[in-house]
Amino acid sequence: MRLFGQLAAFLLVCIGAPASAQTFGPPIQGLCLLSRTGAIGASRAGQSMQAQLKQMQASLSGDLAQRRNAIEQQRRQLEARQNATAPIEYQRQLAALDQQAREIEQQQNVRFIAAQEHGQQQIDRALNEALGRVVTRNVCSLVVERNNTYGWNNAMDITPAVTREMDSLVQTVTLK
C-alpha cells in the first residue's frame, strides 16, 4: 500500500498536478504561523489598496504622458527657433524644459508613494489589531513568519483567521 502511495505521488509530480498539502507532525501548542503577505493579500483591504494603486498608477501615467507631450511640444518649438535664439539662451531654455520634465515625474512619484504609504498604514493597523485578537484567542506564545518555514501543520497557521479578522475591521482603504 505504501508503494502505491509513493507511486501516486510520483505520478502527480510528473503530470504537474498539485499534490495535497503535507502535514508535518502534530501541532505545537503555543506556536503559531502567520503569512503576513498572505493575510494582507487575501484581505479585502489589501485587495482594495492594490486595485486603487493600480488605478492611481494608470491615472498618474496618463497625466504624466500629457505633461510630457506638452513639454515635448515646447521643446520642438524651441528647436524651431534655435537659429533665432542666442546659443546660451537656447541652452538655458532647453535645460529649464528638462528640469520641468524631471520635476513633474518626481511629483508623480511622490504622490504615488505617499498614497501607497497611507494605505499601507491603514492595513498595518488592521493587521496588528487582527493579529492581537487571534493571538489572544489561540493563546500563541510565539508567532513565526510562515513563509520562512519548510513545512508546518496547518492547525498552527493563523493566517486565515487573521485575514477574516482584518476583514471584520476594515473593508477598504482610502488613498490620499
C-alpha positions as CSV (number, residue, x, y, z in Angstrom):
1,M,0.0,0.0,0.0
2,R,2.9,2.4,0.8
3,L,4.4,1.7,-2.5
4,F,1.1,2.6,-4.2
5,G,1.1,6.0,-2.3
6,Q,4.6,6.8,-3.4
7,L,3.8,5.8,-7.0
8,A,0.7,8.0,-6.9
9,A,2.7,11.0,-5.5
10,F,5.4,10.4,-8.2
11,L,2.7,10.4,-11.0
12,L,1.2,13.6,-9.7
13,V,4.5,15.3,-9.7
14,C,5.3,14.0,-13.2
15,I,2.0,15.3,-14.7
16,G,2.2,18.6,-12.9
17,A,-0.9,18.2,-10.8
18,P,-0.7,19.7,-7.3
19,A,-0.3,17.2,-4.5
20,S,-2.4,17.5,-1.4
21,A,-0.8,19.5,1.4
22,Q,1.5,17.5,3.7
23,T,1.2,17.9,7.4
24,F,4.4,17.9,9.4
25,G,3.8,16.2,12.7
26,P,1.4,17.2,15.4
27,P,0.7,20.9,16.1
28,I,2.9,22.5,18.7
29,Q,0.8,24.2,21.4
30,G,1.5,27.9,21.6
31,L,3.4,28.1,18.3
32,C,1.5,29.9,15.6
33,L,2.4,30.6,12.0
34,L,1.4,33.7,10.0
35,S,2.0,34.7,6.4
36,R,1.9,38.5,6.6
37,T,1.8,38.9,2.9
38,G,-0.8,36.1,2.6
39,A,-3.1,37.8,5.1
40,I,-2.8,41.2,3.6
41,G,-3.1,39.9,0.0
42,A,-6.2,37.9,0.9
43,S,-7.9,40.6,2.9
44,R,-10.5,42.9,1.3
45,A,-8.5,45.9,2.5
46,G,-5.3,44.6,0.8
47,Q,-7.2,43.9,-2.4
48,S,-8.8,47.3,-2.2
49,M,-5.5,49.0,-1.9
50,Q,-4.0,47.1,-4.8
51,A,-6.9,48.0,-7.0
52,Q,-6.8,51.6,-6.1
53,L,-3.0,51.8,-6.5
54,K,-3.3,50.2,-10.0
55,Q,-6.0,52.8,-10.9
56,M,-3.9,55.6,-9.5
57,Q,-0.8,54.5,-11.4
58,A,-2.8,54.4,-14.6
59,S,-4.2,57.9,-13.9
60,L,-0.8,59.3,-13.0
61,S,0.8,57.7,-16.0
62,G,-1.8,59.3,-18.3
63,D,-1.3,62.7,-16.7
64,L,2.4,62.3,-16.9
65,A,2.2,61.4,-20.6
66,Q,0.1,64.5,-21.3
67,R,2.5,66.8,-19.4
68,R,5.5,65.2,-21.2
69,N,3.8,65.8,-24.6
70,A,3.2,69.4,-23.7
71,I,6.9,69.8,-22.7
72,E,8.0,68.0,-25.9
73,Q,5.9,70.3,-28.0
74,Q,7.6,73.3,-26.3
75,R,10.9,71.6,-27.0
76,R,10.1,71.3,-30.7
77,Q,9.0,75.0,-30.8
78,L,12.3,75.9,-29.1
79,E,14.2,73.9,-31.6
80,A,12.4,75.5,-34.5
81,R,13.6,78.9,-33.1
82,Q,17.1,77.7,-32.4
83,N,18.7,79.8,-35.2
84,A,16.9,83.0,-34.0
85,T,17.9,82.4,-30.3
86,A,21.3,83.1,-28.7
87,P,23.1,79.8,-28.0
88,I,23.3,80.5,-24.3
89,E,19.6,81.4,-24.1
90,Y,18.7,78.3,-26.1
91,Q,20.7,76.1,-23.7
92,R,19.1,77.8,-20.7
93,Q,15.5,77.3,-22.0
94,L,16.3,73.7,-23.0
95,A,17.7,73.0,-19.5
96,A,14.6,74.6,-18.0
97,L,12.3,72.2,-20.0
98,D,14.4,69.2,-19.0
99,Q,14.2,70.3,-15.3
100,Q,10.4,70.8,-15.6
101,A,10.1,67.3,-17.0
102,R,12.1,65.8,-14.2
103,E,10.1,67.7,-11.5
104,I,6.8,66.5,-13.0
105,E,7.9,62.9,-12.8
106,Q,9.3,63.4,-9.3
107,Q,6.0,64.9,-8.1
108,Q,4.0,62.0,-9.6
109,N,6.3,59.5,-7.8
110,V,6.0,61.4,-4.5
111,R,2.2,61.4,-4.8
112,F,2.1,57.6,-5.6
113,I,4.5,56.7,-2.8
114,A,2.6,58.9,-0.3
115,A,-0.7,57.2,-1.3
116,Q,0.8,53.8,-1.0
117,E,2.3,54.6,2.4
118,H,-1.1,56.0,3.7
119,G,-2.9,52.8,2.5
120,Q,-0.3,50.5,4.0
121,Q,-0.5,52.3,7.4
122,Q,-4.3,51.6,7.4
123,I,-3.7,47.9,6.6
124,D,-0.9,47.6,9.1
125,R,-3.2,49.0,11.9
126,A,-5.9,46.5,10.9
127,L,-3.3,43.6,10.7
128,N,-1.9,44.4,14.1
129,E,-5.3,44.6,15.7
130,A,-6.4,41.4,14.0
131,L,-3.2,39.6,14.9
132,G,-3.6,40.7,18.5
133,R,-7.1,39.3,18.7
134,V,-6.2,36.0,17.0
135,V,-3.0,35.5,19.1
136,T,-5.0,36.1,22.3
137,R,-7.8,33.7,21.1
138,N,-5.4,31.0,20.0
139,V,-3.1,31.5,23.0
140,C,0.0,31.9,20.8
141,S,3.3,32.0,22.8
142,L,5.3,32.5,19.6
143,V,4.3,33.7,16.1
144,V,6.7,32.8,13.3
145,E,6.5,34.0,9.7
146,R,5.1,31.1,7.8
147,N,6.8,31.9,4.5
148,N,10.2,31.3,6.1
149,T,9.4,27.7,7.1
150,Y,9.9,24.5,5.1
151,G,6.7,22.9,6.3
152,W,4.1,23.1,9.1
153,N,1.0,21.6,10.5
154,N,-1.9,23.6,9.1
155,A,-3.5,23.7,12.6
156,M,-0.8,26.1,13.6
157,D,-1.4,28.5,10.7
158,I,-3.4,31.5,11.9
159,T,-3.2,33.4,8.5
160,P,-6.8,32.6,7.5
161,A,-8.1,33.7,11.0
162,V,-6.1,36.9,10.8
163,T,-7.5,37.6,7.3
164,R,-11.1,37.1,8.5
165,E,-10.4,39.3,11.5
166,M,-8.9,42.0,9.2
167,D,-12.0,41.9,7.0
168,S,-14.2,42.4,10.0
169,L,-12.1,45.5,10.9
170,V,-11.7,47.2,7.6
171,Q,-13.1,46.5,4.1
172,T,-11.4,49.2,2.1
173,V,-8.6,51.7,2.4
174,T,-8.6,55.3,1.5
175,L,-5.6,56.6,-0.5
176,K,-4.8,60.3,-0.5
